[in-house]
Amino acid sequence: MTVTDYFLPGSLSEALDLLGAHGPSLMVMAGGTVAMPLVNDGISLPGKVMGLRHAGLDDLREEGGGLYIGATVTLTRLLRQRAVPMLSEAARSTASWSVRNMATVGGNLFTPPPGGDVAVALLALDASVTLAGPAGTRVVPLGAFHTGFMTNVLQDGELLTGLRVPAVAGDTAYLKFGRKAANTPSVVTVAVRVARRGDTVTDARIALGAAGPHPLRAGAAERALVGSTLGPEVIEAVAAVAAEESQPFSDGVASEWYRRRMVRLFVTRALERIRQGGEGR
Ligand SMILES: Cc1cc2nc3c(=O)[nH]c(=O)nc-3n(C[C@H](O)[C@H](O)[C@H](O)COP(=O)(O)OP(=O)(O)OC[C@H]3O[C@@H](n4cnc5c(N)ncnc54)[C@H](O)[C@@H]3O)c2cc1C
């Protein structure tokens, strides 16, 4: 164990001051379900750790038809909210009760592949993230937050303070496929949102997890869907486009080959579910 100092700031400004004073050598920890095993296994050897539990970032409230989610809101609390059913379903599909009681929504954005199952739903819901640092606060669309494998736009001295889910239109479907029924890493995760006028699709989001270096949108598949009628042939064609543009990888959970096929199958299933009524927003 290398940790000699543990800080537990009581406010965001105190947390930012600590980060400014100690720099990148200060490990930020929210629920600790990703960070703590790295320390315990000696993969990460921080001298100083800052916990965010008491920093006042745990507000969860309905806002203008949407939802504000503080960065340290736990997945258990997200599961229990009723305003956005897809987020409840995404939280339920993540880990186990004991992990969800600790794990935070903010931390889910930093989870290495194949993780980040909640982030996939947030992406389909057009969520944005709020980042605070010495230069002030900025808002970034979640789709622009991740930049590559374990990289993102967060700068030194900044913290993620919360997420906003706007009031978006459409029906949704969320499907996570793992090797077990529950408490399992993702082979592929699919979150879909489709808005229609009459039979015609007017807007679409198809977000994929475990199918790239970070949660990503299948933009070509979305464009193929907009303007069409959600029927079996369209669904099949759109799912094929999503599989083609996904960027799956091989790991101990599944091979790249298998993941690409599962993207196609689970995008098909998600769109089929929406065709048959969806799950609400
Ligand atoms: C047994 C087990 C099963 C799991 N199963 C799943 C699963 O099925 N699906 C899934 O998606 N995940 C899974 N996870 C991963 C993890 O539990 C979740 O992704 C969780 O949401 C991570 O949140 P956390 O608060 O614990 O992150 P932490 O471990 O606290 O943080 C991880 C890192 O994120 C950064 N960070 C966190 N919060 C902030 C912030 N506010 N500002 C700046 N940086 C920040 C820090 O660099 C930190 O070191 C599992 C973990 C375990 C241990």
PDBQT file of the ligand as one rigid body, heavy atoms in Angstrom, charges set to zero:
ROOT
HETATM    1  C1  LIG A 301     -17.463  -6.595  -9.366  1.00  0.00    +0.000 C 
HETATM    2  C2  LIG A 301     -17.640  -5.414 -10.293  1.00  0.00    +0.000 A 
HETATM    3  C3  LIG A 301     -18.547  -5.508 -11.325  1.00  0.00    +0.000 A 
HETATM    4  C4  LIG A 301     -18.736  -4.417 -12.197  1.00  0.00    +0.000 A 
HETATM    5  N1  LIG A 301     -19.664  -4.529 -13.190  1.00  0.00    +0.000 NA
HETATM    6  C5  LIG A 301     -19.869  -3.483 -14.025  1.00  0.00    +0.000 A 
HETATM    7  C6  LIG A 301     -20.847  -3.575 -15.053  1.00  0.00    +0.000 A 
HETATM    8  O1  LIG A 301     -21.532  -4.579 -15.218  1.00  0.00    +0.000 OA
HETATM    9  N2  LIG A 301     -21.015  -2.486 -15.866  1.00  0.00    +0.000 N 
HETATM   10  C7  LIG A 301     -20.290  -1.335 -15.715  1.00  0.00    +0.000 A 
HETATM   11  O2  LIG A 301     -20.504  -0.384 -16.446  1.00  0.00    +0.000 OA
HETATM   12  N3  LIG A 301     -19.349  -1.240 -14.743  1.00  0.00    +0.000 NA
HETATM   13  C8  LIG A 301     -19.124  -2.274 -13.906  1.00  0.00    +0.000 A 
HETATM   14  N4  LIG A 301     -18.183  -2.182 -12.921  1.00  0.00    +0.000 N 
HETATM   15  C9  LIG A 301     -17.356  -0.978 -12.863  1.00  0.00    +0.000 C 
HETATM   16  C10 LIG A 301     -17.828   0.108 -11.876  1.00  0.00    +0.000 C 
HETATM   17  O3  LIG A 301     -18.420  -0.428 -10.730  1.00  0.00    +0.000 OA
HETATM   18  C11 LIG A 301     -18.808   1.125 -12.453  1.00  0.00    +0.000 C 
HETATM   19  O4  LIG A 301     -18.478   1.483 -13.758  1.00  0.00    +0.000 OA
HETATM   20  C12 LIG A 301     -18.916   2.387 -11.568  1.00  0.00    +0.000 C 
HETATM   21  O5  LIG A 301     -19.951   3.212 -12.093  1.00  0.00    +0.000 OA
HETATM   22  C13 LIG A 301     -17.634   3.174 -11.426  1.00  0.00    +0.000 C 
HETATM   23  O6  LIG A 301     -17.900   4.250 -10.551  1.00  0.00    +0.000 OA
HETATM   24  P1  LIG A 301     -17.023   4.541  -9.226  1.00  0.00    +0.000 P 
HETATM   25  O7  LIG A 301     -17.621   5.726  -8.581  1.00  0.00    +0.000 OA
HETATM   26  O8  LIG A 301     -16.880   3.337  -8.377  1.00  0.00    +0.000 OA
HETATM   27  O9  LIG A 301     -15.608   4.896  -9.892  1.00  0.00    +0.000 OA
HETATM   28  P2  LIG A 301     -14.240   5.135  -9.096  1.00  0.00    +0.000 P 
HETATM   29  O10 LIG A 301     -13.543   3.822  -8.957  1.00  0.00    +0.000 OA
HETATM   30  O11 LIG A 301     -14.440   5.929  -7.873  1.00  0.00    +0.000 OA
HETATM   31  O12 LIG A 301     -13.491   6.070 -10.140  1.00  0.00    +0.000 OA
HETATM   32  C14 LIG A 301     -12.772   5.562 -11.222  1.00  0.00    +0.000 C 
HETATM   33  C15 LIG A 301     -11.934   6.700 -11.770  1.00  0.00    +0.000 C 
HETATM   34  O13 LIG A 301     -12.794   7.624 -12.420  1.00  0.00    +0.000 OA
HETATM   35  C16 LIG A 301     -12.371   8.951 -12.210  1.00  0.00    +0.000 C 
HETATM   36  N5  LIG A 301     -13.464   9.706 -11.601  1.00  0.00    +0.000 N 
HETATM   37  C17 LIG A 301     -14.545   9.214 -10.953  1.00  0.00    +0.000 A 
HETATM   38  N6  LIG A 301     -15.381  10.198 -10.637  1.00  0.00    +0.000 NA
HETATM   39  C18 LIG A 301     -14.824  11.344 -11.077  1.00  0.00    +0.000 A 
HETATM   40  C19 LIG A 301     -15.215  12.708 -11.063  1.00  0.00    +0.000 A 
HETATM   41  N7  LIG A 301     -16.397  13.104 -10.519  1.00  0.00    +0.000 N 
HETATM   42  N8  LIG A 301     -14.404  13.631 -11.619  1.00  0.00    +0.000 NA
HETATM   43  C20 LIG A 301     -13.224  13.260 -12.179  1.00  0.00    +0.000 A 
HETATM   44  N9  LIG A 301     -12.799  11.985 -12.229  1.00  0.00    +0.000 NA
HETATM   45  C21 LIG A 301     -13.597  11.036 -11.695  1.00  0.00    +0.000 A 
HETATM   46  C22 LIG A 301     -11.138   8.900 -11.357  1.00  0.00    +0.000 C 
HETATM   47  O14 LIG A 301      -9.999   8.950 -12.183  1.00  0.00    +0.000 OA
HETATM   48  C23 LIG A 301     -11.219   7.543 -10.712  1.00  0.00    +0.000 C 
HETATM   49  O15 LIG A 301      -9.962   7.082 -10.367  1.00  0.00    +0.000 OA
HETATM   50  C24 LIG A 301     -17.980  -3.240 -12.026  1.00  0.00    +0.000 A 
HETATM   51  C25 LIG A 301     -17.057  -3.157 -10.972  1.00  0.00    +0.000 A 
HETATM   52  C26 LIG A 301     -16.883  -4.223 -10.121  1.00  0.00    +0.000 A 
HETATM   53  C27 LIG A 301     -15.897  -4.104  -8.997  1.00  0.00    +0.000 C 
ENDROOT
TORSDOF 0
